[in-house]
Amino acid sequence: MSGSAAQLPQNNCAVWLSKFGSPLDVAELRSGPVPVPLAGEALVEMEYAPINPADINVLEGRYGQLPALPCVPGHEGVGRVIALGDEADADAGVSARFLGRRVLLPPGFGAWRTFGVARVADLVGVPEAVPAQQAAMLRINPATAFCMLRNFATLRPGDWLVQNAANSGVGRSVIQIARASGLRTVNIVRRPGLEVELLAAGADVVLEEGSGLAQRITAAVEGAPLWLGLNAVGGDCALALAKVLAPSGTLVTYGAMAKQPLTLPNGLLIFKDLILRGFWISQWYRRASAAEVAALFAQLLEWAAAGVLHTPVEAVYPLAQVQAALAHAQRGERSGKVLLRP
């Protein structure tokens, strides 16, 4: 093993999930041995891991794909490689380059822990110019925003798009990536007081949900065509987005914050020929080629290093305070992410 075993830490603290239920009831902190990396594997010391809505849904047993129990939750995070397993000669040079580097962890790693083992081939190297906290949050929300903006409509600089849940993690990433790409955004929020903040982040128009929303969106873009709508709410707000889309426009649904179904009049589909799509970043990762994934992270890391992509952080908790962190992450009207720092 690359690195002295005597110098490696002896205690590994992790959050374990043995049953699904209320997050505060089912998240259990345990200590155990530090795993030893085998050939082709790396031992990673975690630095930061966010608590995402998807993580809460996993704890509750309400996510689209649930892990086998028991498991360590945490969909994403960033850490540093502190040891490598023995390598075959052909791979030794490749793996050795990761020793001491900051890396993004692969899906299924379980980021709410102090130490973990992953295949070297599944790691993504992170330049030191990227702030560690920002790197920890790249795999889910910015990646979702990037894919939705690139994969569902042919948008050119100057074009408009419309989204709801604009102050969410994905919504903020949409605003920033759209601005970097020369696109203009209409951003729908569910509570007052967010306009100044989102305009400062790069939004072009910010509107609050409510009566006459479709008319207000159309007025804001002065009748310009809207080819892409991004829906994470459902219900009446999603209907308003569908109403303002141009003929043959695409509405992409990736969330359901209002817990209301997406219900559209038949006429919108018949006479406007709208395209309805769904998106789930976990499924995209399973289907994407290695080249597509590499291109995604190359762009996201470049933007994160330059400060183009920046997700606000409201609080950082040590892993030992996971209960407090989970309670904080489930509050309404937060101004940023809650991170665990193992």
C-alpha positions as CSV (number, residue, x, y, z in Angstrom):
1,M,0.0,0.0,0.0
2,S,1.3,3.4,-0.9
3,G,1.8,5.4,2.3
4,S,2.7,4.0,5.7
5,A,0.0,2.0,7.4
6,A,1.4,3.0,10.7
7,Q,0.7,6.7,9.8
8,L,-2.9,6.1,8.9
9,P,-5.7,7.0,11.3
10,Q,-7.2,4.2,13.4
11,N,-10.8,5.4,13.9
12,N,-13.5,5.9,11.3
13,C,-16.7,7.8,12.2
14,A,-19.7,7.5,9.9
15,V,-23.4,8.1,9.8
16,W,-25.2,4.8,9.3
17,L,-28.7,4.1,8.0
18,S,-30.2,0.8,9.1
19,K,-33.9,1.6,8.4
20,F,-35.9,4.2,6.7
21,G,-38.0,6.8,8.6
22,S,-37.8,10.2,10.1
23,P,-34.2,11.5,9.4
24,L,-33.6,12.5,13.0
25,D,-34.6,9.0,14.1
26,V,-32.8,6.8,11.6
27,A,-29.4,8.6,11.2
28,E,-27.0,6.9,13.6
29,L,-23.4,7.9,14.3
30,R,-21.0,5.0,14.6
31,S,-17.3,4.5,14.9
32,G,-15.3,1.7,13.3
33,P,-12.0,0.7,11.7
34,V,-10.5,2.7,8.9
35,P,-10.9,0.6,5.7
36,V,-7.7,-0.6,3.9
37,P,-7.6,0.1,0.2
38,L,-7.0,-2.9,-2.1
39,A,-5.4,-2.9,-5.5
40,G,-6.8,-0.2,-7.7
41,E,-8.4,1.6,-4.7
42,A,-7.8,4.8,-2.8
43,L,-8.4,5.7,0.8
44,V,-10.0,9.1,1.0
45,E,-10.3,11.4,4.0
46,M,-13.5,13.4,3.6
47,E,-13.5,17.2,3.8
48,Y,-17.0,18.3,3.2
49,A,-20.3,16.7,2.2
50,P,-23.6,18.5,1.7
51,I,-27.1,17.5,2.9
52,N,-29.2,17.6,-0.2
53,P,-33.0,17.1,-0.5
54,A,-32.2,13.8,-2.2
55,D,-30.3,12.7,0.9
56,I,-33.3,13.5,3.1
57,N,-35.5,11.5,0.8
58,V,-33.2,8.5,1.0
59,L,-33.4,8.6,4.8
60,E,-37.1,8.8,4.6
61,G,-37.2,5.9,2.1
62,R,-38.9,8.1,-0.5
63,Y,-36.2,8.4,-3.2
64,G,-36.3,7.1,-6.7
65,Q,-33.6,4.5,-6.0
66,L,-33.0,3.3,-2.5
67,P,-29.7,1.8,-1.3
68,A,-29.5,-1.6,0.3
69,L,-29.4,-1.4,4.1
70,P,-27.4,-0.8,6.2
71,C,-25.5,1.9,4.4
72,V,-23.7,5.2,4.8
73,P,-25.8,8.0,3.2
74,G,-24.5,11.1,1.3
75,H,-24.8,11.5,-2.4
76,E,-21.7,13.7,-2.9
77,G,-18.7,15.2,-1.3
78,V,-15.1,16.1,-1.6
79,G,-12.0,14.6,0.1
80,R,-8.3,14.0,-0.2
81,V,-6.6,10.7,-1.1
82,I,-4.3,9.7,1.7
83,A,-3.3,6.2,0.7
84,L,-3.4,3.9,-2.3
85,G,-3.7,0.1,-2.6
86,D,-1.1,-1.9,-4.3
87,E,-1.1,-1.3,-8.1
88,A,-0.2,-3.4,-11.1
89,D,2.7,-1.8,-13.0
90,A,0.5,-0.7,-15.8
91,D,-1.7,1.4,-13.5
92,A,0.8,2.5,-10.9
93,G,1.6,5.8,-12.6
94,V,-2.0,6.7,-13.1
95,S,-3.1,6.0,-9.5
96,A,0.0,7.6,-7.9
97,R,-1.0,10.9,-9.4
98,F,-4.0,10.9,-7.1
99,L,-2.0,10.5,-3.9
100,G,-2.5,13.7,-1.9
101,R,-5.0,15.1,-4.3
102,R,-8.4,16.5,-3.6
103,V,-11.1,14.4,-5.4
104,L,-14.8,14.2,-6.0
105,L,-16.3,10.9,-4.8
106,P,-18.3,8.6,-7.1
107,P,-22.0,7.8,-6.7
108,G,-22.7,5.2,-4.0
109,F,-19.6,6.2,-2.0
110,G,-21.6,7.3,1.0
111,A,-20.0,10.7,1.8
112,W,-21.2,11.1,5.4
113,R,-18.0,9.5,6.9
114,T,-14.5,10.5,7.9
115,F,-12.7,7.9,5.7
116,G,-13.8,5.7,2.8
117,V,-12.4,3.6,0.0
118,A,-13.2,4.1,-3.7
119,R,-11.9,2.8,-7.0
120,V,-9.2,5.1,-8.3
121,A,-10.8,4.9,-11.8
122,D,-14.0,6.5,-10.4
123,L,-12.4,9.5,-8.8
124,V,-12.4,13.0,-10.3
125,G,-9.4,15.1,-9.5
126,V,-10.1,18.6,-8.2
127,P,-7.7,21.5,-8.9
128,E,-6.6,23.3,-5.8
129,A,-8.0,26.5,-7.2
130,V,-11.5,25.2,-6.6
131,P,-12.7,26.0,-3.0
132,A,-13.3,22.7,-1.2
133,Q,-16.8,23.6,-0.1
134,Q,-17.8,24.4,-3.6
135,A,-16.2,21.3,-5.0
136,A,-18.3,19.2,-2.5
137,M,-21.5,20.5,-4.1
138,L,-20.7,20.1,-7.8
139,R,-21.9,16.6,-8.6
140,I,-25.6,17.0,-8.1
141,N,-27.1,20.5,-8.5
142,P,-24.6,22.2,-10.9
143,A,-24.5,19.0,-12.9
144,T,-28.3,18.8,-13.1
145,A,-28.4,22.5,-14.3
146,F,-25.7,22.0,-16.9
147,C,-27.3,18.9,-18.4
148,M,-30.8,20.4,-18.5
149,L,-29.5,23.5,-20.2
150,R,-27.5,21.6,-22.8
151,N,-29.5,18.5,-23.5
152,F,-33.1,19.5,-24.1
153,A,-33.2,22.5,-26.4
154,T,-30.9,24.3,-28.8
155,L,-30.4,27.7,-27.1
156,R,-28.4,30.5,-28.5
157,P,-26.9,33.5,-26.8
158,G,-29.7,36.0,-26.1
159,D,-32.4,33.4,-25.9
160,W,-34.7,33.2,-22.8
161,L,-35.6,30.3,-20.6
162,V,-38.0,30.1,-17.6
163,Q,-37.6,28.2,-14.4
164,N,-39.4,27.8,-11.1
165,A,-37.7,27.0,-7.7
166,A,-35.1,29.6,-8.8
167,N,-33.7,30.0,-5.3
168,S,-33.0,26.3,-5.0
169,G,-29.5,24.8,-5.4
170,V,-30.3,23.7,-9.0
171,G,-32.1,27.0,-9.7
172,R,-29.1,29.1,-8.7
173,S,-26.8,27.0,-10.8
174,V,-29.1,27.4,-13.8
175,I,-28.9,31.2,-13.3
176,Q,-25.1,31.2,-13.2
177,I,-24.5,28.7,-16.0
178,A,-27.1,30.5,-18.2
179,R,-25.4,33.9,-17.6
180,A,-22.0,32.4,-18.4
181,S,-23.5,31.0,-21.6
182,G,-25.1,34.2,-22.7
183,L,-28.7,33.0,-22.0
184,R,-31.3,35.0,-20.2
185,T,-33.5,33.7,-17.4
186,V,-37.0,34.3,-16.0
187,N,-36.9,33.0,-12.4
188,I,-40.0,32.1,-10.4
189,V,-39.8,32.0,-6.6
190,R,-42.3,31.0,-4.0
191,R,-41.7,33.7,-1.4
192,P,-40.9,37.4,-1.4
193,G,-37.5,38.9,-0.6
194,L,-35.4,37.0,-3.0
195,E,-35.3,39.4,-6.0
196,V,-32.2,41.4,-5.0
197,E,-30.2,38.3,-4.1
198,L,-31.0,36.4,-7.3
199,L,-30.5,39.5,-9.5
200,A,-27.1,39.9,-7.9
201,A,-26.4,36.2,-8.8
202,G,-27.1,36.9,-12.5
203,A,-30.8,36.5,-12.9
204,D,-32.5,38.7,-15.5
205,V,-36.0,38.6,-14.2
206,V,-37.4,37.4,-10.8
207,L,-41.1,36.9,-10.3
208,E,-43.1,35.6,-7.4
209,E,-45.7,32.8,-7.8
210,G,-49.3,34.0,-7.8
211,S,-52.1,35.1,-9.9
212,G,-51.5,36.1,-13.5
213,L,-48.1,34.4,-13.5
214,A,-48.2,33.4,-17.2
215,Q,-49.1,36.9,-18.3
216,R,-46.4,38.4,-16.1
217,I,-43.8,36.1,-17.6
218,T,-44.8,37.0,-21.1
219,A,-44.7,40.7,-20.3
220,A,-41.2,40.3,-18.8
221,V,-39.7,38.9,-21.9
222,E,-41.7,41.3,-24.1
223,G,-43.2,38.4,-26.1
224,A,-39.8,36.7,-27.0
225,P,-40.1,33.0,-27.5
226,L,-39.4,30.7,-24.5
227,W,-38.1,27.4,-25.8
228,L,-37.2,25.8,-22.4
229,G,-39.0,25.6,-19.1
230,L,-37.5,23.9,-16.0
231,N,-40.0,22.7,-13.4
232,A,-39.2,21.5,-9.9
233,V,-42.5,22.5,-8.3
234,G,-45.5,21.1,-10.1
235,G,-49.1,22.2,-9.8
236,D,-50.3,25.6,-11.0
237,C,-46.7,27.0,-11.3
238,A,-45.7,24.2,-13.7
239,L,-48.9,24.9,-15.7
240,A,-47.9,28.6,-16.0
241,L,-44.5,27.6,-17.4
242,A,-46.2,25.3,-20.0
243,K,-48.5,28.1,-21.0
244,V,-45.7,30.5,-21.9
245,L,-43.6,28.1,-23.8
246,A,-43.2,28.6,-27.5
247,P,-44.8,26.0,-29.9
248,S,-42.7,22.8,-29.7
249,G,-41.1,24.1,-26.6
250,T,-39.8,21.7,-23.9
251,L,-40.8,21.5,-20.3
252,V,-38.3,19.5,-18.2
253,T,-39.5,18.3,-14.8
254,Y,-36.8,17.4,-12.2
255,G,-38.5,18.0,-8.9
256,A,-41.9,18.2,-7.1
257,M,-41.6,20.7,-4.3
258,A,-45.3,21.5,-4.2
259,K,-46.1,17.7,-4.0
260,Q,-48.8,18.4,-6.7
261,P,-49.1,16.6,-10.0
262,L,-48.2,18.1,-13.3
263,T,-51.7,18.6,-14.9
264,L,-51.9,20.2,-18.4
265,P,-55.0,20.9,-20.5
266,N,-55.1,18.7,-23.6
267,G,-55.1,21.8,-25.8
268,L,-51.6,22.8,-24.7
269,L,-50.3,19.5,-26.1
270,I,-52.5,19.4,-29.2
271,F,-52.2,23.0,-30.4
272,K,-48.7,23.9,-29.1
273,D,-47.1,20.4,-29.6
274,L,-45.2,20.8,-26.3
275,I,-42.5,18.3,-25.4
276,L,-42.6,17.0,-21.8
277,R,-39.5,15.4,-20.4
278,G,-38.1,14.3,-17.0
279,F,-34.6,14.5,-15.8
280,W,-32.7,12.7,-13.0
281,I,-29.0,13.2,-12.7
282,S,-28.4,9.8,-11.2
283,Q,-29.8,8.2,-14.3
284,W,-27.7,10.5,-16.5
285,Y,-24.5,9.3,-14.8
286,R,-25.5,5.7,-15.4
287,R,-26.1,6.3,-19.1
288,A,-23.3,8.8,-19.9
289,S,-20.1,7.8,-21.5
290,A,-16.8,8.4,-19.7
291,A,-16.0,11.2,-22.2
292,E,-19.3,12.9,-21.4
293,V,-18.8,12.8,-17.7
294,A,-15.2,14.0,-18.1
295,A,-16.4,17.0,-20.2
296,L,-19.1,17.8,-17.6
297,F,-16.6,18.0,-14.7
298,A,-14.0,19.8,-16.7
299,Q,-16.4,22.6,-17.4
300,L,-18.0,22.7,-13.9
301,L,-14.5,22.7,-12.2
302,E,-13.3,25.5,-14.5
303,W,-16.4,27.6,-13.6
304,A,-16.0,26.8,-9.9
305,A,-12.4,27.9,-9.9
306,A,-13.2,31.1,-11.7
307,G,-16.1,31.9,-9.3
308,V,-18.7,31.6,-12.0
309,L,-20.4,28.8,-10.1
310,H,-20.9,29.5,-6.4
311,T,-23.4,27.9,-4.1
312,P,-24.1,29.8,-0.8
313,V,-23.4,27.9,2.4
314,E,-25.5,28.7,5.4
315,A,-23.9,26.4,8.0
316,V,-21.2,23.8,8.5
317,Y,-21.5,21.1,11.1
318,P,-19.0,18.5,12.3
319,L,-20.1,14.9,11.7
320,A,-20.7,14.4,15.4
321,Q,-23.5,17.0,15.2
322,V,-25.3,15.3,12.3
323,Q,-28.7,15.5,14.1
324,A,-28.4,19.2,14.4
325,A,-27.3,19.4,10.8
326,L,-30.2,17.4,9.6
327,A,-32.7,19.5,11.5
328,H,-31.1,22.6,10.0
329,A,-31.2,21.2,6.5
330,Q,-35.0,20.6,6.8
331,R,-35.8,24.1,7.8
332,G,-37.7,26.3,5.3
333,E,-36.4,29.5,3.9
334,R,-32.7,28.7,4.2
335,S,-30.3,31.0,2.4
336,G,-27.8,28.3,1.5
337,K,-26.6,24.7,1.9
338,V,-25.9,22.8,5.1
339,L,-22.6,21.0,5.0
340,L,-21.1,18.2,7.1
341,R,-17.4,18.5,7.8
342,P,-16.2,15.0,8.8
